[in-house]
Amino acid sequence: MHRLRRLKLFLLVAAVMSAAGCAAVPPSSPSASVASPAVNPVATAAQESAAAQAPVATPPSPEQIARDDAMEMQAAQQAADHAEVLYANIWQRIRAGFAIPNMDGPAMQPYVQQAVQWYTTRPDYVARMTERSRKYLYYIVQEVQRRHLPTELALLPFVESAFNPDALSSARASGMWQFIPSTGKHFNLQQNMFQDDRRDIMASTKAALDYLTKLHDMFGDWRLALAAYNWGEGGVQRAIAANQARALPISYGALNMPAETRNYYPKLQAIKDIIADPAKYGITLPDVPDHPYFKPVTITQDIDVALAAKLAGITVKEFRSLNPAYKKPVILAATKPRILLPYDNANAFEQAVADYTGQLSTWTTYVVHATSTPYQIARRLHLTEATLRDVNDIPPRKLVRAGSTLLIPRPPQDDRDVSKHTVENAVLALAPDIPPGRRQRLIAGAYDTPRTVARRYGLSALEVARWNHIAEDGRFRPRSVIVVYSRRPVFKQHEQLVAERDRRRKPGVAKRRIDKRPLHYAARNSYRRDVKVAQAQR
């Protein structure tokens, strides 16, 4: 019995001691499970010194830009393939993402009401604009929300261009987001004679959102950022500095800005208000599904635009509406461009290209060796001048300078794609085609043609036709004005020829004396009056 009691007592003491030992052990935690490394002051100082001497960030290299483009291309394809429909239509999705405060103050509300009235009194314009946005809106909203930006920004192309990717302003701003050339280059939008990425749907959207994000970081306010997008960041900074110097507010409504910028955000808010409640304003929005409209496809060979549209099963008009950046009748593969195709047509296009056995491109490039007229170049290449001018956008009365690159039909035996060096360095340089000699005017006879005039004055029949915008085998209207360029004065010759003609037509005139007074030619619209021909005096 005593042994049993001693055993129980021993077990009890052992249990108590064990419990006390366990409580003394510190609890296990993530922070305690990993030993903190000892701080080395020398190493820390070296790290801080290295950080202080770190080089300033430089602009991205072309290779980095290409990698970014490839990643964006892949992300866009994956987003198109794995799109999840969360809303009944795109308008619901846009409404759910509104985050910029409205302009409800007395200073700006009249501008908003004026913009709302302008749109609501033009329902046809709003209908065309919203219908045009159908192709692009899903992608833009997707990009805006991927960056966690307010969805009001997806409506900005309504204000900038009415969602017209071909829009071109008087200030040379181009595309859906209206980039001027210098700003486009700053945001890596490629601009050459073959393509203009300011009109590219994906590239311009990326650049616009990059720019808007930068402006928001600069001003800390979306409305001021939008004012800077329209006016320029320098203008907004100067307006803010002027108000700060006078201890005035620096809000959108308080700044002194141009009338266009003053009305800029009110227009955006007006569109926002209409989309938020279209029934209130008597507007019917088209049913735009919350689903990708297009899918990007990479081009690996030069291909004609008409053939690409045919292989994709769409019209050329539809193709160009999705790919407005390509200005020529051919898409050159040297820079690995991407084209956008309707979502359901993209895979079929890739298979059709793989199965196609003919020549994908019928165009190539030609470098001009000596400054020439388009006619001379066309005759040298066995082309028509009209074809050369049309495909290269050469205006009248222009010379093509040496070193210029022209797009010409590809010979059947040539199967080479245009090189990357040619695409990146191609330029079309033009010079005024100033004819030699002095501009002079004549009056056409009853049977005058460019050939008869050229033969009469020792000129080129083709040049006479070009100077007067008439076909070489055409005929001038009697008593109309003929323009010629000659180093020798032709008026005296014309006077003598007219007098000689009259002498032949009237018997006995040979003995009459010819008045030596010069002919008078009117300097205004009175060219079509009768020419005062030298009168014979008895």
C-alpha positions as CSV (number, residue, x, y, z in Angstrom):
1,M,0.0,0.0,0.0
2,H,2.8,2.4,0.9
3,R,4.6,1.5,-2.3
4,L,1.5,2.3,-4.3
5,R,1.1,5.7,-2.5
6,R,4.8,6.6,-3.2
7,L,4.4,5.7,-6.8
8,K,1.3,7.9,-7.2
9,L,3.2,10.8,-5.4
10,F,6.2,10.3,-7.7
11,L,4.0,10.4,-10.8
12,L,2.2,13.5,-9.6
13,V,5.5,15.4,-9.0
14,A,6.9,14.4,-12.3
15,A,3.7,15.6,-14.1
16,V,3.9,19.0,-12.4
17,M,7.6,19.4,-13.3
18,S,6.9,18.5,-16.8
19,A,4.1,21.0,-17.1
20,A,6.4,23.7,-15.6
21,G,9.1,22.9,-18.1
22,C,6.6,23.1,-21.1
23,A,5.4,26.6,-20.0
24,A,8.9,27.8,-19.9
25,V,9.5,27.0,-23.5
26,P,8.6,30.1,-25.7
27,P,5.7,29.5,-28.0
28,S,6.4,28.7,-31.6
29,S,5.7,31.6,-34.1
30,P,6.6,32.4,-37.7
31,S,8.9,35.2,-36.5
32,A,10.5,33.1,-33.8
33,S,11.0,30.0,-36.1
34,V,13.4,31.9,-38.3
35,A,16.5,33.3,-36.6
36,S,17.1,37.0,-37.3
37,P,20.4,37.5,-39.0
38,A,22.9,39.7,-37.3
39,V,23.1,43.2,-38.6
40,N,26.5,44.0,-40.1
41,P,27.0,47.7,-40.0
42,V,29.8,47.6,-42.6
43,A,27.6,45.6,-45.0
44,T,24.7,48.0,-44.4
45,A,26.8,51.0,-45.1
46,A,28.1,49.4,-48.3
47,Q,24.5,48.6,-49.4
48,E,23.4,52.2,-48.8
49,S,26.4,53.5,-50.7
50,A,25.6,51.2,-53.6
51,A,22.0,52.3,-53.6
52,A,23.0,56.0,-53.6
53,Q,25.3,55.3,-56.6
54,A,22.6,53.4,-58.5
55,P,22.2,54.7,-62.1
56,V,19.1,56.7,-63.0
57,A,16.5,54.8,-64.9
58,T,16.9,55.0,-68.6
59,P,14.1,54.8,-71.3
60,P,13.3,51.2,-72.3
61,S,15.3,49.6,-75.1
62,P,13.8,48.4,-78.3
63,E,14.2,44.9,-77.1
64,Q,12.4,45.7,-73.9
65,I,9.6,47.3,-75.8
66,A,9.4,44.2,-78.0
67,R,9.2,42.0,-75.0
68,D,6.5,44.2,-73.4
69,D,4.5,44.1,-76.7
70,A,4.8,40.3,-76.8
71,M,3.6,40.0,-73.2
72,E,0.7,42.3,-73.9
73,M,-0.2,40.3,-77.0
74,Q,-0.2,37.1,-75.1
75,A,-2.3,38.7,-72.3
76,A,-4.8,40.1,-74.8
77,Q,-5.1,36.6,-76.4
78,Q,-5.6,35.0,-73.1
79,A,-8.1,37.6,-72.0
80,A,-10.1,37.0,-75.2
81,D,-10.0,33.3,-74.8
82,H,-10.9,33.3,-71.1
83,A,-13.3,36.2,-70.9
84,E,-15.9,35.8,-68.1
85,V,-19.3,37.5,-68.7
86,L,-20.1,39.1,-65.4
87,Y,-22.6,41.7,-66.6
88,A,-25.6,41.7,-68.9
89,N,-23.9,44.2,-71.2
90,I,-20.8,46.5,-71.3
91,W,-22.8,49.5,-70.1
92,Q,-23.6,47.8,-66.7
93,R,-19.9,47.1,-66.3
94,I,-19.0,50.7,-67.0
95,R,-21.5,52.0,-64.6
96,A,-20.2,49.8,-61.8
97,G,-16.7,51.2,-62.2
98,F,-17.5,55.0,-62.1
99,A,-15.2,56.6,-59.5
100,I,-14.5,60.2,-60.5
101,P,-16.6,62.7,-58.5
102,N,-19.2,64.7,-60.5
103,M,-18.9,68.4,-61.1
104,D,-21.9,69.6,-59.1
105,G,-20.7,73.0,-58.1
106,P,-22.4,76.2,-59.4
107,A,-19.3,77.2,-61.4
108,M,-19.1,74.1,-63.6
109,Q,-22.7,72.7,-63.6
110,P,-23.8,75.1,-66.4
111,Y,-21.1,73.6,-68.6
112,V,-22.2,70.1,-67.9
113,Q,-25.9,70.9,-68.6
114,Q,-24.9,72.6,-71.9
115,A,-23.0,69.4,-72.9
116,V,-25.9,67.2,-71.9
117,Q,-28.3,69.3,-74.0
118,W,-25.9,69.2,-77.0
119,Y,-25.8,65.4,-77.0
120,T,-29.5,64.8,-76.1
121,T,-30.6,67.0,-79.0
122,R,-28.6,64.9,-81.4
123,P,-29.7,61.3,-80.8
124,D,-28.6,60.3,-84.3
125,Y,-25.1,61.4,-83.6
126,V,-25.1,59.6,-80.2
127,A,-26.4,56.5,-81.9
128,R,-23.6,56.5,-84.5
129,M,-21.0,57.1,-81.9
130,T,-22.1,54.4,-79.5
131,E,-22.6,51.9,-82.4
132,R,-19.1,52.6,-83.6
133,S,-17.7,52.0,-80.1
134,R,-19.1,48.4,-80.1
135,K,-15.9,47.0,-81.6
136,Y,-13.5,48.6,-79.2
137,L,-15.3,49.3,-75.9
138,Y,-14.8,45.9,-74.3
139,Y,-11.1,45.9,-74.8
140,I,-10.7,49.4,-73.4
141,V,-12.8,48.7,-70.4
142,Q,-10.8,45.5,-69.8
143,E,-7.5,47.5,-69.9
144,V,-8.9,50.2,-67.6
145,Q,-10.1,47.8,-65.0
146,R,-6.9,45.7,-65.2
147,R,-5.0,48.8,-64.1
148,H,-7.6,49.6,-61.4
149,L,-8.6,52.9,-63.0
150,P,-12.0,54.5,-63.0
151,T,-14.2,53.4,-66.0
152,E,-14.9,57.0,-66.9
153,L,-11.6,56.9,-68.7
154,A,-13.0,54.3,-71.1
155,L,-15.5,56.9,-72.3
156,L,-12.8,59.4,-73.2
157,P,-12.7,58.4,-76.9
158,F,-16.3,59.6,-77.1
159,V,-15.1,63.1,-76.4
160,E,-11.8,62.9,-78.3
161,S,-12.9,61.3,-81.6
162,A,-16.4,59.9,-81.3
163,F,-14.7,56.5,-81.3
164,N,-13.4,57.1,-84.8
165,P,-9.9,55.6,-85.1
166,D,-9.3,57.4,-88.4
167,A,-10.0,60.9,-86.9
168,L,-7.4,63.6,-87.7
169,S,-7.5,67.0,-86.2
170,S,-6.2,70.3,-87.6
171,A,-3.4,70.0,-85.0
172,R,-2.4,66.7,-86.6
173,A,-3.7,64.7,-83.7
174,S,-4.7,61.3,-84.9
175,G,-6.5,58.2,-83.8
176,M,-9.2,57.3,-81.3
177,W,-7.2,58.9,-78.5
178,Q,-6.0,61.9,-80.6
179,F,-2.2,61.7,-80.1
180,I,-0.1,64.4,-81.8
181,P,3.1,63.1,-83.5
182,S,5.5,64.1,-80.7
183,T,3.5,62.7,-77.9
184,G,2.9,59.5,-79.8
185,K,6.7,59.1,-80.3
186,H,7.2,59.7,-76.6
187,F,4.9,56.8,-75.8
188,N,6.6,54.5,-78.4
189,L,3.8,54.7,-81.0
190,Q,5.5,53.8,-84.2
191,Q,4.9,56.3,-87.1
192,N,6.3,55.6,-90.5
193,M,5.1,55.5,-94.1
194,F,3.6,52.1,-93.7
195,Q,1.8,52.3,-90.4
196,D,0.7,54.8,-87.7
197,D,0.3,53.3,-84.3
198,R,-1.6,56.3,-83.1
199,R,-4.5,54.7,-84.9
200,D,-3.7,51.2,-83.6
201,I,-6.5,50.1,-81.2
202,M,-4.3,48.3,-78.7
203,A,-1.2,50.4,-78.9
204,S,-2.9,53.7,-78.7
205,T,-5.1,52.5,-75.7
206,K,-2.0,51.4,-73.8
207,A,-0.2,54.7,-74.5
208,A,-3.3,56.8,-73.5
209,L,-3.7,54.9,-70.2
210,D,0.0,55.2,-69.5
211,Y,-0.2,59.0,-70.2
212,L,-3.4,59.4,-68.0
213,T,-1.8,57.5,-65.2
214,K,1.3,59.7,-65.4
215,L,-0.8,62.8,-65.3
216,H,-2.8,61.6,-62.3
217,D,0.4,60.9,-60.5
218,M,1.5,64.4,-61.3
219,F,-1.6,66.3,-60.3
220,G,-3.3,63.9,-57.9
221,D,-6.7,64.6,-59.3
222,W,-8.4,62.9,-62.3
223,R,-10.1,66.0,-63.5
224,L,-6.9,68.0,-63.6
225,A,-5.2,65.0,-65.2
226,L,-7.9,65.1,-68.0
227,A,-7.4,68.8,-68.4
228,A,-3.7,68.2,-68.9
229,Y,-4.5,65.5,-71.4
230,N,-6.4,68.0,-73.5
231,W,-4.3,71.2,-72.8
232,G,-0.9,69.8,-72.0
233,E,0.7,69.3,-68.6
234,G,2.7,72.6,-68.9
235,G,-0.5,74.6,-69.3
236,V,-2.1,73.1,-66.2
237,Q,1.1,73.6,-64.2
238,R,1.2,77.2,-65.1
239,A,-2.4,77.8,-64.3
240,I,-2.0,76.1,-60.9
241,A,1.1,78.2,-60.2
242,A,-0.7,81.4,-61.1
243,N,-3.6,80.5,-58.7
244,Q,-1.2,79.6,-55.9
245,A,0.6,82.9,-56.3
246,R,-2.7,84.7,-55.6
247,A,-3.8,82.2,-52.9
248,L,-6.7,81.0,-55.1
249,P,-8.1,77.5,-55.3
250,I,-6.5,75.1,-57.7
251,S,-9.6,73.0,-58.6
252,Y,-10.7,72.4,-62.2
253,G,-13.3,75.2,-62.1
254,A,-11.0,77.7,-60.5
255,L,-8.2,77.5,-63.0
256,N,-7.9,79.9,-65.9
257,M,-7.8,77.7,-69.0
258,P,-8.8,77.8,-72.7
259,A,-12.5,77.4,-73.6
260,E,-11.9,74.0,-75.1
261,T,-10.3,72.6,-71.9
262,R,-13.0,74.4,-69.8
263,N,-15.6,72.3,-71.7
264,Y,-13.5,69.1,-71.8
265,Y,-14.4,67.3,-68.6
266,P,-18.0,68.6,-68.6
267,K,-18.4,66.8,-72.0
268,L,-17.1,63.6,-70.4
269,Q,-19.4,63.9,-67.4
270,A,-22.3,64.6,-69.8
271,I,-21.6,61.3,-71.6
272,K,-21.2,59.6,-68.2
273,D,-24.6,60.9,-67.1
274,I,-26.3,59.7,-70.3
275,I,-24.8,56.2,-70.0
276,A,-25.7,56.1,-66.2
277,D,-29.4,56.7,-67.0
278,P,-30.1,56.8,-70.8
279,A,-33.9,56.6,-70.3
280,K,-33.8,59.9,-68.4
281,Y,-32.4,61.6,-71.5
282,G,-34.4,59.8,-74.1
283,I,-31.3,58.0,-75.4
284,T,-31.3,54.3,-76.5
285,L,-27.9,52.6,-76.1
286,P,-27.0,49.7,-78.5
287,D,-26.8,46.3,-76.9
288,V,-23.0,45.7,-76.6
289,P,-22.2,42.4,-74.9
290,D,-19.6,42.1,-72.1
291,H,-17.5,39.9,-74.3
292,P,-14.4,40.5,-76.6
293,Y,-15.2,41.7,-80.1
294,F,-11.8,41.0,-81.5
295,K,-8.8,38.8,-81.0
296,P,-5.1,39.7,-82.0
297,V,-3.2,37.6,-84.5
298,T,0.5,38.0,-85.3
299,I,1.5,38.3,-88.9
300,T,4.7,36.4,-90.0
301,Q,4.6,37.1,-93.8
302,D,3.9,40.2,-95.9
303,I,0.2,40.0,-96.8
304,D,-2.2,42.2,-98.9
305,V,-5.0,43.8,-96.9
306,A,-7.5,42.6,-99.4
307,L,-6.3,39.0,-99.2
308,A,-6.2,39.1,-95.4
309,A,-9.8,40.3,-95.3
310,K,-10.8,37.5,-97.7
311,L,-9.0,34.8,-95.7
312,A,-10.6,36.1,-92.5
313,G,-14.1,36.0,-94.1
314,I,-14.8,39.7,-93.6
315,T,-15.0,42.8,-95.9
316,V,-12.1,45.1,-96.4
317,K,-14.0,47.9,-94.7
318,E,-14.5,45.7,-91.6
319,F,-10.8,44.7,-91.7
320,R,-9.7,48.3,-91.9
321,S,-12.0,49.4,-89.1
322,L,-10.2,47.0,-86.8
323,N,-6.7,47.7,-88.2
324,P,-6.7,51.4,-89.1
325,A,-3.0,51.8,-88.4
326,Y,-2.0,50.2,-91.7
327,K,-2.0,52.9,-94.3
328,K,-0.9,50.9,-97.4
329,P,-2.6,48.1,-99.3
330,V,-0.1,45.6,-97.7
331,I,0.9,44.7,-94.2
332,L,4.6,44.1,-93.8
333,A,5.7,41.4,-91.5
334,A,9.3,42.7,-90.8
335,T,8.3,44.2,-87.4
336,K,6.0,41.3,-86.4
337,P,2.8,43.3,-86.5
338,R,-0.4,42.1,-85.1
339,I,-3.8,42.4,-86.7
340,L,-7.2,42.4,-85.0
341,L,-9.9,40.1,-86.3
342,P,-13.4,39.4,-85.1
343,Y,-13.3,36.9,-82.3
344,D,-15.0,34.1,-84.2
345,N,-12.8,34.6,-87.3
346,A,-9.3,34.6,-85.8
347,N,-8.7,30.9,-85.7
348,A,-10.2,30.3,-89.1
349,F,-7.8,33.0,-90.5
350,E,-4.7,31.4,-89.2
351,Q,-5.7,28.0,-90.7
352,A,-6.6,29.7,-94.0
353,V,-3.2,31.4,-94.2
354,A,-1.4,28.1,-93.4
355,D,-3.4,26.4,-96.2
356,Y,-2.9,29.2,-98.8
357,T,-0.5,28.2,-101.6
358,G,-0.5,31.5,-103.6
359,Q,1.5,34.7,-103.2
360,L,0.4,36.5,-100.0
361,S,1.7,39.9,-101.0
362,T,1.8,41.6,-104.4
363,W,3.7,44.7,-103.2
364,T,7.4,45.5,-102.6
365,T,9.5,48.6,-102.1
366,Y,11.7,50.6,-104.4
367,V,14.3,53.2,-103.5
368,V,14.6,56.3,-105.7
369,H,18.2,56.9,-106.9
370,A,17.8,60.4,-108.4
371,T,15.2,63.1,-107.8
372,S,12.5,62.6,-110.4
373,T,8.9,63.3,-111.3
374,P,6.4,60.6,-110.6
375,Y,5.9,60.2,-114.3
376,Q,9.5,59.5,-114.9
377,I,9.7,56.9,-112.1
378,A,6.5,55.3,-113.3
379,R,7.7,55.0,-116.9
380,R,11.0,53.6,-115.6
381,L,9.2,50.9,-113.6
382,H,6.6,50.2,-116.3
383,L,3.7,51.5,-114.2
384,T,1.0,54.1,-114.7
385,E,1.6,57.4,-113.0
386,A,-1.8,57.2,-111.4
387,T,-1.0,53.9,-109.7
388,L,2.3,55.3,-108.3
389,R,0.7,58.5,-107.1
390,D,-2.3,56.8,-105.5
391,V,-0.6,54.0,-103.5
392,N,2.2,56.4,-102.3
393,D,0.0,59.5,-101.7
394,I,2.0,61.8,-103.9
395,P,0.2,65.1,-104.4
396,P,0.3,67.0,-107.7
397,R,3.2,69.2,-108.6
398,K,5.7,67.3,-106.4
399,L,9.1,65.7,-107.2
400,V,10.3,62.6,-105.4
401,R,13.7,63.2,-103.8
402,A,16.6,60.7,-104.1
403,G,16.6,58.2,-101.3
404,S,12.8,58.1,-101.0
405,T,11.2,54.7,-100.6
406,L,8.1,53.9,-102.7
407,L,5.7,51.1,-102.6
408,I,5.3,49.4,-106.0
409,P,3.8,46.2,-107.4
410,R,5.9,43.2,-106.7
411,P,7.2,41.3,-109.8
412,P,5.7,37.8,-110.1
413,Q,9.2,36.1,-109.7
414,D,10.0,38.1,-106.5
415,D,9.0,36.2,-103.4
416,R,11.1,38.1,-100.8
417,D,9.4,40.0,-98.0
418,V,10.4,43.6,-97.4
419,S,13.3,43.8,-94.9
420,K,13.1,45.2,-91.4
421,H,15.8,47.8,-92.2
422,T,13.7,49.1,-95.1
423,V,10.5,49.3,-93.0
424,E,12.1,51.1,-90.2
425,N,14.1,53.6,-92.3
426,A,11.6,54.2,-95.2
427,V,10.8,57.8,-95.8
428,L,9.1,59.6,-98.7
429,A,10.7,63.0,-99.3
430,L,9.0,65.4,-101.7
431,A,10.0,68.7,-103.3
432,P,8.0,71.3,-105.2
433,D,7.9,70.6,-108.9
434,I,8.7,74.1,-110.1
435,P,8.7,74.2,-113.9
436,P,11.6,76.0,-115.5
437,G,10.9,79.4,-116.9
438,R,8.3,82.0,-116.4
439,R,4.6,81.4,-116.0
440,Q,2.8,82.7,-119.1
441,R,-0.8,82.6,-120.4
442,L,-2.2,82.1,-123.8
443,I,-5.6,81.9,-125.3
444,A,-6.6,78.7,-126.9
445,G,-7.6,78.5,-130.6
446,A,-10.5,76.5,-131.9
447,Y,-8.4,73.3,-132.5
448,D,-5.7,73.7,-129.9
449,T,-4.5,70.6,-128.0
450,P,-1.5,70.1,-125.7
451,R,0.4,68.6,-128.7
452,T,-0.2,71.6,-131.0
453,V,0.7,74.1,-128.3
454,A,3.9,72.1,-127.4
455,R,4.9,71.9,-131.0
456,R,4.2,75.6,-131.6
457,Y,6.4,76.8,-128.7
458,G,9.0,74.0,-128.5
459,L,7.6,72.5,-125.2
460,S,6.7,69.0,-124.0
461,A,3.2,67.9,-124.7
462,L,3.0,66.0,-121.4
463,E,4.1,69.0,-119.5
464,V,1.6,71.3,-121.2
465,A,-1.1,68.8,-120.3
466,R,0.0,68.6,-116.7
467,W,0.2,72.3,-116.3
468,N,-3.4,72.7,-117.5
469,H,-4.9,69.5,-115.8
470,I,-5.9,68.0,-119.1
471,A,-5.2,64.7,-120.8
472,E,-2.3,64.7,-123.3
473,D,-4.6,63.8,-126.1
474,G,-7.4,66.2,-124.9
475,R,-8.5,69.4,-126.6
476,F,-8.6,72.9,-125.1
477,R,-11.9,74.7,-125.1
478,P,-11.8,77.6,-127.6
479,R,-10.7,80.9,-126.1
480,S,-9.9,79.3,-122.7
481,V,-6.6,80.2,-121.0
482,I,-3.6,78.0,-121.5
483,V,-0.8,78.1,-119.0
484,V,2.8,77.4,-120.1
485,Y,6.2,77.8,-118.6
486,S,9.0,78.9,-120.8
487,R,12.3,80.8,-120.5
488,R,11.5,82.6,-123.7
489,P,8.6,85.0,-123.9
490,V,5.8,83.3,-126.0
491,F,3.6,86.4,-126.2
492,K,5.4,87.8,-129.2
493,Q,5.4,84.5,-130.9
494,H,1.7,84.2,-130.2
495,E,1.1,87.7,-131.7
496,Q,3.0,86.9,-134.8
497,L,1.3,83.5,-135.2
498,V,-2.2,85.1,-134.8
499,A,-1.4,87.8,-137.3
500,E,0.0,85.2,-139.7
501,R,-3.1,83.1,-139.4
502,D,-5.3,86.2,-140.1
503,R,-3.2,87.1,-143.1
504,R,-3.7,83.7,-144.6
505,R,-7.5,83.8,-144.0
506,K,-8.0,87.3,-145.6
507,P,-6.7,87.8,-149.1
508,G,-4.7,90.9,-149.6
509,V,-3.8,91.3,-146.0
510,A,-0.1,90.6,-146.7
511,K,0.4,94.1,-147.9
512,R,-1.1,95.7,-144.9
513,R,1.0,97.0,-142.0
514,I,0.8,95.2,-138.7
515,D,0.4,97.1,-135.5
516,K,3.4,96.5,-133.2
517,R,1.5,97.1,-130.0
518,P,1.8,94.1,-127.6
519,L,-1.1,91.9,-126.7
520,H,-2.8,92.6,-123.4
521,Y,-3.7,89.7,-121.1
522,A,-6.0,90.2,-118.1
523,A,-4.8,89.3,-114.7
524,R,-8.1,88.2,-113.3
525,N,-11.1,86.1,-114.3
526,S,-11.4,88.1,-117.5
527,Y,-9.0,85.7,-119.3
528,R,-11.9,84.3,-121.2
529,R,-12.6,87.6,-123.0
530,D,-11.5,88.1,-126.6
531,V,-7.8,88.6,-127.0
532,K,-6.9,91.9,-128.4
533,V,-5.1,90.8,-131.5
534,A,-3.0,93.3,-133.5
535,Q,-5.2,95.2,-135.8
536,A,-4.1,95.8,-139.3
537,Q,-4.1,99.4,-140.4
538,R,-4.3,100.6,-143.9
